[in-house]
Amino acid sequence: MTARPASAVLAPPLRVWLGLIACLAASVVVALGAAYARDSEPGTTDLRIWTAVDGVGAPWRHVAVATDFVGEPVGAVLLVAVLVAGCLLLRDPRAAVFLVTGTGLTVGATTLLKPVVGRTIHGDNLSYPSGHTAFLTAIALMVSLLATARLGLGRAAGVTCVFAAGLVAGALMGWAQVVLGSHYPTDTLGGWCTALVMVPVTACLVDATADRLAGRRAYRQPDRQADRMSGASQDRTVDRRADAGRQQCR
């Protein structure tokens, strides 16, 4: 009852390393938030990156627009719905809960951080951290975590797979946001780090809650069996008494 089931979304070998990465990412989110709080201008790093990607034309701009759509409400809901449906088809409800919860907490964290930091772009549009970047990074991290657990990868291979997936997804969405002028480059870095923090935390919460519920069900099952056996024993006793009464009448 105390052993972690095979369906855990966060494999035990990955827990320590992803926890360390989450702590480092949290420090980056705080540092960038403090550095650009109440700011409305790009920093030196932002200007250099903007200069490097400025003037991107077709077809790359179309790629950026398509990538941005994935982070929009309609695109995000469709993507999460497809992934959740896949988890349910594989009969893995814990993974489905993980995907929904992880997405919600990650996007919620960026939404709460934006007014706290107060960095703006294009007028009064709050920009730090990037919710689009955080969303796609979280999706990649969660899917890779589930794949790692299902394939039974070891610590080194699992951490590498998860981190690489998050890096590629974050870089892709971050590039799209910068190309489209929707965010400063440092906003996308903050969004990427936010996902690195929230996904491991969500995984631990989902596993702990699911294990606790499974433990309660396992604890109650013997009581139900005992009640059924007791009821059957009482029924047999009543039957024997009834038979004895009929024999006496004869």
GULUMNU-911909 format. One record per residue (C-alpha): residue in one letter; y, x, z. Coordinates in steps of 0.001 Angstrom, whole numbers, m for minus. Each point is the difference from the previous one (the first is absolute). Layout:
% residues N
[r "a"; [Y; X; Z]]
...
END
This chain:
% residues 250
[r "m"; [0; 0; 0]]
[r "t"; [2330; 2934; 540]]
[r "a"; [m813; 1763; m3294]]
[r "r"; [2468; m351; m2851]]
[r "p"; [m1495; m2049; m2846]]
[r "a"; [m419; 1404; m3483]]
[r "s"; [2664; m2386; m1314]]
[r "a"; [2843; 1754; 1869]]
[r "v"; [3021; 412; m2271]]
[r "l"; [951; 3335; 1580]]
[r "a"; [m2946; 2384; 20]]
[r "p"; [m179; 1974; 3291]]
[r "p"; [88; 3455; m1707]]
[r "l"; [3406; m848; m1516]]
[r "r"; [1622; m1375; 3119]]
[r "v"; [1381; 3205; 1511]]
[r "w"; [1373; 1460; m3239]]
[r "l"; [1605; m3230; m1158]]
[r "g"; [1455; m392; 3469]]
[r "l"; [1617; 3433; m265]]
[r "i"; [1342; m835; m3467]]
[r "a"; [1397; m3272; 1367]]
[r "c"; [1822; 1845; 2800]]
[r "l"; [1513; 2464; m2460]]
[r "a"; [1006; m2820; m2359]]
[r "a"; [1634; m1895; 2870]]
[r "s"; [2137; 3029; 813]]
[r "v"; [1121; 188; m3644]]
[r "v"; [936; m3699; m27]]
[r "v"; [2082; 437; 3139]]
[r "a"; [1631; 3229; m1204]]
[r "l"; [999; m1417; m3373]]
[r "g"; [1165; m3234; 1575]]
[r "a"; [2238; 1909; 2396]]
[r "a"; [1317; 2263; m2759]]
[r "y"; [988; m2853; m2346]]
[r "a"; [877; m2717; 2519]]
[r "r"; [2931; m2181; m1115]]
[r "d"; [348; 2114; m3149]]
[r "s"; [734; m1368; m3448]]
[r "e"; [m72; 3165; m2086]]
[r "p"; [m2849; 2149; m1348]]
[r "g"; [m710; 3258; 1767]]
[r "t"; [m292; 3409; m1626]]
[r "t"; [m3753; m391; m482]]
[r "d"; [504; m3471; m1435]]
[r "l"; [2492; 1267; m2562]]
[r "r"; [m2287; 2802; m1150]]
[r "i"; [m2944; m2330; m526]]
[r "w"; [2156; m2643; m1666]]
[r "t"; [1280; 2642; m2419]]
[r "a"; [m3544; 1029; m851]]
[r "v"; [m1163; m3524; m881]]
[r "d"; [3247; m1327; m1439]]
[r "g"; [m110; m1345; m3531]]
[r "v"; [m3685; m958; m96]]
[r "g"; [m564; m2224; m3018]]
[r "a"; [m2815; m1978; m1554]]
[r "p"; [m2909; m77; 514]]
[r "w"; [368; 1523; 3472]]
[r "r"; [2644; m2476; 1048]]
[r "h"; [m2394; m2822; m862]]
[r "v"; [m2591; 1678; 2228]]
[r "a"; [2568; 119; 2792]]
[r "v"; [799; m3698; m416]]
[r "a"; [m3706; m939; 43]]
[r "t"; [m565; 2115; 3101]]
[r "d"; [2989; m1583; 1707]]
[r "f"; [m1434; m3477; m704]]
[r "v"; [m3057; 857; 2092]]
[r "g"; [2301; 324; 3007]]
[r "e"; [1855; m3243; m675]]
[r "p"; [m1115; m3123; 1941]]
[r "v"; [m1953; m1546; m2885]]
[r "g"; [m1686; 3229; m1039]]
[r "a"; [m770; 971; 3591]]
[r "v"; [m1572; m3371; 808]]
[r "l"; [m2142; 108; m3142]]
[r "l"; [m1216; 3524; 735]]
[r "v"; [m853; m764; 3625]]
[r "a"; [m1732; m3247; m1012]]
[r "v"; [m2229; 1819; m2505]]
[r "l"; [m939; 2655; 2552]]
[r "v"; [m704; m2553; 2711]]
[r "a"; [m2165; m2010; m2402]]
[r "g"; [m1956; 3161; m773]]
[r "c"; [m588; 626; 3707]]
[r "l"; [m1230; m3551; 518]]
[r "l"; [m2346; 304; m2977]]
[r "l"; [m1407; 3123; 1635]]
[r "r"; [m385; m2013; 3229]]
[r "d"; [2347; 2241; 1930]]
[r "p"; [2457; m2281; 1840]]
[r "r"; [1198; 2844; 2203]]
[r "a"; [1230; 1868; m3074]]
[r "a"; [1789; m3132; m1220]]
[r "v"; [1766; m365; 3355]]
[r "f"; [896; 3686; m106]]
[r "l"; [1626; m313; m3416]]
[r "v"; [2068; m3043; 941]]
[r "t"; [995; 1343; 3417]]
[r "g"; [751; 3501; m1241]]
[r "t"; [2186; m1293; m2795]]
[r "g"; [1864; m2350; 2286]]
[r "l"; [635; 2564; 2733]]
[r "t"; [1089; 2706; m2446]]
[r "v"; [2436; m2209; m1882]]
[r "g"; [1149; m1484; 3296]]
[r "a"; [713; 3464; 1390]]
[r "t"; [2207; 925; m2956]]
[r "t"; [1803; m3346; 256]]
[r "l"; [765; 598; 3682]]
[r "l"; [1049; 3612; m515]]
[r "k"; [2526; m715; m2753]]
[r "p"; [2650; m1717; 2148]]
[r "v"; [m617; 2497; 2805]]
[r "v"; [739; 2986; m2253]]
[r "g"; [2655; m1842; m1998]]
[r "r"; [m70; 2226; m3089]]
[r "t"; [1256; m1829; m3086]]
[r "i"; [m64; 390; m3766]]
[r "h"; [1916; m1860; m2726]]
[r "g"; [2279; m1686; 2477]]
[r "d"; [m1552; m1640; 3040]]
[r "n"; [m3667; 255; m1061]]
[r "l"; [m2033; 1538; 2828]]
[r "s"; [m2130; 2793; m1389]]
[r "y"; [m1768; 2053; 2716]]
[r "p"; [m2970; 60; 40]]
[r "s"; [m1284; m1172; m3368]]
[r "g"; [m2180; m3060; 437]]
[r "h"; [m1436; 289; m3519]]
[r "t"; [m1171; 3553; 632]]
[r "a"; [m1412; m898; 3401]]
[r "f"; [m1911; m2968; m1464]]
[r "l"; [m1764; 1827; m2821]]
[r "t"; [m741; 2995; 2219]]
[r "a"; [m1521; m2293; 2629]]
[r "i"; [m2176; m1719; m2608]]
[r "a"; [m1285; 3353; m1269]]
[r "l"; [m657; 1255; 3529]]
[r "m"; [m1880; m3148; 1011]]
[r "v"; [m2140; m154; m3133]]
[r "s"; [m887; 3694; 303]]
[r "l"; [m825; m450; 3699]]
[r "l"; [m2363; m2857; m818]]
[r "a"; [m1607; 2009; m2801]]
[r "t"; [m386; 3011; 2279]]
[r "a"; [m1714; m2075; 2676]]
[r "r"; [m2288; m1729; m2502]]
[r "l"; [m986; 3283; m1684]]
[r "g"; [m463; 1756; 3334]]
[r "l"; [2166; 2994; m900]]
[r "g"; [421; 2781; 2541]]
[r "r"; [3177; 1015; 1763]]
[r "a"; [1325; 2503; m2547]]
[r "a"; [m842; m2068; m3078]]
[r "g"; [1168; m3228; 1633]]
[r "v"; [3375; 1316; 1148]]
[r "t"; [578; 1646; m3379]]
[r "c"; [m869; m3202; m1867]]
[r "v"; [2219; m2209; 2167]]
[r "f"; [2970; 2363; 18]]
[r "a"; [m231; 660; m3750]]
[r "a"; [m110; m3734; m780]]
[r "g"; [3040; m638; 2179]]
[r "l"; [1849; 2950; m1523]]
[r "v"; [m599; m1127; m3583]]
[r "a"; [951; m3614; 704]]
[r "g"; [3088; 985; 1969]]
[r "a"; [1135; 2472; m2638]]
[r "l"; [m467; m2562; m2776]]
[r "m"; [1941; m2770; 1708]]
[r "g"; [2606; 2432; 1326]]
[r "w"; [577; 1319; m3506]]
[r "a"; [367; m3535; m1325]]
[r "q"; [2551; m912; 2670]]
[r "v"; [2082; 3101; m665]]
[r "v"; [m141; m421; m3790]]
[r "l"; [1142; m3610; 299]]
[r "g"; [2738; 972; 2449]]
[r "s"; [m1339; m2379; 2654]]
[r "h"; [m319; 2629; 2738]]
[r "y"; [1071; 3490; 930]]
[r "p"; [m2866; 2497; m194]]
[r "t"; [99; 473; 3774]]
[r "d"; [m434; m3772; 382]]
[r "t"; [m3306; 230; m1828]]
[r "l"; [m1113; 2890; 2205]]
[r "g"; [780; m2135; 3033]]
[r "g"; [m2011; m2880; m1454]]
[r "w"; [m2953; 2278; m738]]
[r "c"; [1; 1349; 3545]]
[r "t"; [292; m3519; 1430]]
[r "a"; [m3262; m944; m1722]]
[r "l"; [m1657; 3166; 1333]]
[r "v"; [906; m1171; 3490]]
[r "m"; [m830; m3695; m253]]
[r "v"; [m3349; 104; m1818]]
[r "p"; [m1932; 2086; 2578]]
[r "v"; [1544; m2046; 2818]]
[r "t"; [m1042; m3228; m1716]]
[r "a"; [m3511; 1328; m610]]
[r "c"; [m433; 805; 3686]]
[r "l"; [1280; m3426; 1021]]
[r "v"; [m2267; m1844; m2443]]
[r "d"; [m3085; 2009; 999]]
[r "a"; [690; m392; 3716]]
[r "t"; [537; m3757; m298]]
[r "a"; [m3044; m536; m2223]]
[r "d"; [m2230; 2110; 2265]]
[r "r"; [1182; m1893; 3070]]
[r "l"; [m778; m3349; m1620]]
[r "a"; [m3391; 1249; m1184]]
[r "g"; [m758; 1230; 3509]]
[r "r"; [817; m3388; 1486]]
[r "r"; [m2262; m1750; m2496]]
[r "a"; [m2818; 2437; 739]]
[r "y"; [487; m519; 3754]]
[r "r"; [m110; m3769; m300]]
[r "q"; [m3047; m100; m2272]]
[r "p"; [m2558; 829; 2749]]
[r "d"; [1534; m2742; 2168]]
[r "r"; [m489; m2517; m2796]]
[r "q"; [m3599; 1144; m477]]
[r "a"; [m620; m293; 3741]]
[r "d"; [1476; m3498; 0]]
[r "r"; [m2245; m1016; m2897]]
[r "m"; [m3063; 1456; 1702]]
[r "s"; [925; m1718; 3277]]
[r "g"; [466; m3291; m1820]]
[r "a"; [m3351; 375; m1745]]
[r "s"; [m1672; 792; 3335]]
[r "q"; [1502; m3089; 1578]]
[r "d"; [m1183; m2108; m2917]]
[r "r"; [m3543; 1337; 423]]
[r "t"; [121; m763; 3729]]
[r "v"; [1110; m3567; m685]]
[r "d"; [m2789; m405; m2567]]
[r "r"; [m2615; 1251; 2458]]
[r "r"; [1225; m2402; 2683]]
[r "a"; [m95; m2876; m2478]]
[r "d"; [m3572; 889; m994]]
[r "a"; [m1025; 159; 3651]]
[r "g"; [1525; m3427; 611]]
[r "r"; [m1881; m1503; m2925]]
[r "q"; [m3289; 1500; 1216]]
[r "q"; [532; m1500; 3475]]
[r "c"; [653; m3427; m1518]]
[r "r"; [m3299; 169; m1829]]
END
